[in-house]
Amino acid sequence: MNHELKILRRSLFLIYMPMVFILFGLPLRAEDLGASGVEIGILFSIFTIALLVLRPLVGIGLDRIGRRSFFIAAMVFYLLSNSLYAVGDTVNGLYFARAFHGIGFAILSITTETITADLTQQKNRAEAMGGNIASQSRGGMLGAFIGFSLVGFLPVYAWQYSFAFYGVVAGFAVVFAVRYIPETLPVGTKGKPKVKFKFPPRYYGLLAAIFLAAFASAIIQPYYLIYLRGRLGLELQALAAVFLPMGIAYAVFPGILGRWVSDLNRALVVSAGFVIAAILYASVPHIGSFIWLIGAFTGAAIGSVLVDLSKNAWLGDIADPEAAGRTFGMGALATGIGATLGPLAGGYIFDGIGKAYIFYAGAAVLLLAALTVSTYAIAGVTQKE
């Protein structure tokens, strides 16, 4: 692994510390503050609207201005969002924090993918993308350990103290990024990209699958913890135990799986990941065993890892080096649309049809995404094309 990727991953490790804790705690925090299912959906949609609006613009900026300044800006927005989470004690306060969080994530995710594409070749790109996911997840696991320890010792103040700590860590991440993150924009392209960008028409199906996957995930994500707490009567610590193996899977498997699938057909790997996640999500309402529940969510996490690292590597493969930011921007736009609409659909299903149906709906959409991507595998499309 080259030195620039090591620097990138150290930054990701620091800034992603709240990742697991916030995914786990935000819907529960919102419910405790009196939010309804629809209001929780709005909370998640505020985040994804930022992705929808900003990511394509960030892609253009990455190709015109460079990568480094956007990476540093993302660190600053994470610092602001962590600070707002720490002091916010109303649903409206969470809305403001979530908006800044969405801006930071919109900038950081596409910038990280573009920098990684700049620094890698086709043969090691999936492994590198997996290494990024692993670094993010390890930071998230450490942050979750700190957050859940505070839940055990100081439950009333755990949310505020956790995000105060994450804010301090984000401050260190800003300083580290300013000092060490390099510029990776190809020499001679700054200010005026030489390539007139057009996303390859033959890969519109990939964009459709990315949209469907984001939509499916966003149907489930805001509500599954509330569902499990109500259905199984689990306390906060028990819910955390359900997802500890899932966090370990995200921390350990991306690098390993990235090496294994580097030479495989990207479409086949992505399709397999969708199918694995769909089957396991659909099984959740029928599982009464605590142990089997852990297994289902851990397996779904592995499927998601396969999708994420192979999808990002695939986008990097088809991108012109001088238009990488805009290529990832198109993928991010598809993600943003799906992630914006998903929580609203999930809120309607959760409140109006039945709580368990969020899992069936998400699984059905994932299977549709798998079918869409499988056409590339059947046609023999590989990362070399």
N, C-alpha and C positions, 0 to 999 in steps of 0.2 A: 504494500500500500504506500502511495507516495505521500510526501510531507504535507501537501496542501489538503488532501483528504483527511489526514489526521487532525489538522487544525479545524477543519469544517466540523468534524464529528465531536470534538471537544466542545465547540460552541453549541451544537445540537444537544449534547448531554446536559449542559447547564440550563438551557432555555426551555427544555421539555420536561423539567421536573414536575410542573403541575399537571402534566398530561393525564396520567391515570387518575389522580385524585379528583380532577375537575370532571372528567367523564363519569366517574362514579358518583361524585357528590353533588354536582350542579342540579340535576333534576330533583334530588331529595331536598337540597337546600331551598330550591324554589317552592316545592310543595310545602315545606315547613313555614315558608313566608306567606303561604296562602294562595299560591298560583294554581289555577285550574289546568287540566290537560291541554286545552287550547293555548293558554298563556305560556305553558312550558314549551309547546310547539313554536310559539312566536319567539321565545327566548333563543331557541336553536336556529330559527330562520333569520334572526337578526345577524347571527354569526355568518350564516351561509350567504346572505345577501351581500355582505362585504366580499366574500369569495367571488360571487357572481359578477360583481361590478368591477372589482380591482384586478383580478388575476389576468384577464386579457390585456389590460393597460400596462400591468407590470411586465408582461411578456414583451410588449413593444419597447418599454423603457430599458429592459435588460439588454436588448439588441442594439439600442441606440446610445445609451449612457454607460452601461457596464453593470457588472454583477455586485461588486463590493458595496457600493453605496446603498443599494436596496437591502442587502443582507444586514447592514448596520441599522438601517431604518426599522427593519423587522424586530431587531433586538429591543429597540427603544419602545416600540408599541407594546411588546410583551411586558416590559417594565411598567408601563402605564396601566395596562390591564390588570396585572397582578396587584398593583396598588389600589385600584378601584374595587377589585374583588374583596380586598382586605377591609375596606372601610364601608362598603355598601351593605345596608341592612334592610333594604326593601326590594321588591320585585323590580321597580324602576331603576334602582341602583344596579341590579344585576344586568338590566338591559344595556346600560352605558358601558359597564365593564365588558360585556359580551361583544359589543360593537368594536371596542379597541382590540379585543382578543382576535376577532375576525379579521381586522385589518392586518394585524401582525402575522397571523397565520397565512393570509392570502399572499403576503409578500414573501414570507419565509419559505413556504412550501415550494413555490415555483422557482425561487432563486436557488434553493438547495438542489433541486432536480437539474437545473440548467448548469450550475457549477459542476455537478457530478458528471454530466454529459460532456462538458468541456474537458474534464480531466481523465476520461476513460476511453477505452476502445470498445468495439462491439463485443469482443470475446469476454471482457471482464465487467461489462456494464451492469448486468443483473446482479452480480456479486457485490458490486459497489453500492448499488441501490439498496440491497439487503443490509449491507453494513451500516448505511445511514439509518434505516429503520431500527436496527439493533441498538445503535447509540441513543436514539431518541427514547426507545423503550427502557433502556437501562437507567437513563436519567429519570424517566417517569416512575420506574419502580422504586428508586431511592426516594423520590419526592413523595410517593404514596406511603412508603414506610414511615416517613416523618409525619405526614398528615394523619395517618391512621393511628400512629402512636399518640398524637395529640388528642385524637378522638377518644382514645381510651383513658387518658389522664385528665384532660380538660375538655370534656365534650361541649360545654357551653361556648367556649371560645376557640375551639379547634379550627373552624373555618377561618376566622380572622387571623389567628396566629400563623396558620399554615401559609396563607397568602402573603403575610408580612415577610415570612422567610423566603418564599419564592420571589418576592420583589427584590430582596437583597441579592439573591443569586442572579436574577436577571440583570441587576446593576453590574455585577462582575462579568456577565456575558457581554454586555455592551462594551466594557473596557477591553475585554479580550478580543472581541471582533474588530474594534478600532485599531488595535495594535498589530494583529496577526492575519486577519482574513485577506487573501490576495485578490487581485483583479484577474479574472480568467477569460474575459472577452477576447476573442481572437484579434491579434494585432492588425491594425489597419482598418478595422470595421467601426470604431467608435465614432458616433456622430451621424453617420450616414450608411446604413446597411446596404450592401451591394446586391443583396438578393431580394427580388420582389416576391413577397411571401404569398403562398397559396397552399393551404393544407391539402395533401394528396387526396384527390377524390376517392380513390380506391379504399381509403381507410376511414371513410365516414361511418362505416359500421363499427369501427373501434370507438369512435366518439359516442355513438349511440349506446354501446355497451357500457362505457364509462358513466354516461348519464344514468342508465338503469341501475348500475351498481350503487351509485351515490344515493339515488332515490330509495332503493331498498334499504340501505343502511340507515338512512335518515328516518324511515318509517319506524324502525325498531329502536334506535339508539336512545331517544329522549325518554322512553317509557318502560324499557324492560326492567330496570331496577325497581321502579314503582310496582310493576306487575309482580315481580318475584317477592318483594317485601309483603305485598298484600296476600298473595296466594300461599306462600310457604310460611309466613309469619316470622321471617328471619330478622334478627337484629342487625345493626350496621356492621358489627364485627364479623358476623356470619356471612353477610353479603360480600364483604371484603375477601373472605376465605374462598368464596366461589370463584373470584376473579384473579386470585393470586397466581394459579397455574397459567391462566390466560396471559397475564403480564410476563411471566417467565417465558412463555412461548414466543412472545413478541421480542423479548430481549435476546433469546438464544437462537431461534430458528432462522431468522432472515439471512444471516451470513451463510449458514449451512445450506439452506435451500437455494440461495443465490448461486452457490458453486455448483450444486447438482443440476440446476435447470438452465445454466448458461448456454449450453449447446442444444437445448431442446426447442422445438417450435413454440414461439411465444404464445400464439393463439391457443394451442393445445393446453399449455400450462394455465393460462388465464381462465379458459373454459372449465378446466378441472377444479380450479379454486372456487369458481362460482358454484359449481354443483355441490362440492363438499360443504360449503357454508350454507347453501339452501337446504340441504337435507337435514343438517344439524339444527338449524333454526326452526324448521318445521316440527322437529321432534320435541322442542322445549315444552309446549303445553301438555305433553303426554308423560313427562318425566316427573316422578314423585320422589325419586331418590336424590339426596344431596350429592352423593359421589357421581352419579350419572349426569347430573346437571353440570358439575365441574367439567366432566369429560366432553359434554356437548359444546359448551362455550369455548373450551380449549381447542377442540377440533375445528370449530368455526373460525377461530383466530388464525389457525394454521392455513385454512383456505384463504382467508383475507390476506395473509402475508404473501402467499403465492401470487395472488392477483396484483397486489401493490407493486412488488418488486419487478414482476414480469411486464406489467403494463407500463411502468415508468421507463424500463429499459427499452421496450418496444417503441415508445414515443421518441426516445433518444436515437434509436436506430434509424428512424425514418426522417429525422430532422436534418436539414442542412446546417452545418456548423455555424453559419452566419445568421441563421433564423431559429436557433434552438429555443430561445426564450419565447418566441411567438408560437412555435409548435407546442411547447408545454402549456402555453397560455390557452390554446384551443382545447386541450385536454382538461385544463382547469376550469374553463368556461362550462364544459359539459358537466363536470363535477359540481360546479356551483349551482347550476340550474336544478340538477337532481337533488342536491342537498338543501336547497331552498324550498322546494315543493314537498319533499318527503315528510318533514315534521308536521306540516299542515295536514297532509293526508293521514299521517299517523295519529294526530290528535283527533281527527274526525272518527277514525276507526276505533281508537281507544275509548272515546267517550260515547260514541253513538252506536257502534256495532257490537263490540265485545273486546275486552282487554287482550285475550289470547290471539285474536285475529291479526294483531300486528305482526306476529311471527309467520303466520300463513301468507299474509300479503307480501311481506319482505321476501320470503322464500320463493313465491311465484315470480316476482320481478327478477330475482337473481337467476332463476332458471331461464327466463326470457333473455337475459344478458348472455348466459352461457350459449344459448341457441344462436344468438347473433354473432358471437365471436367464433363459434365452431365452424361457420362457413369459411373462415380463413384457413382453419386447420384442414378442412376437407379439400379446399382448393390447393393445399400445399404451400401456402404463404408462410415464409420463415422470416427471421430477423435479417436475413441477408438481402431481402427484396425491397 
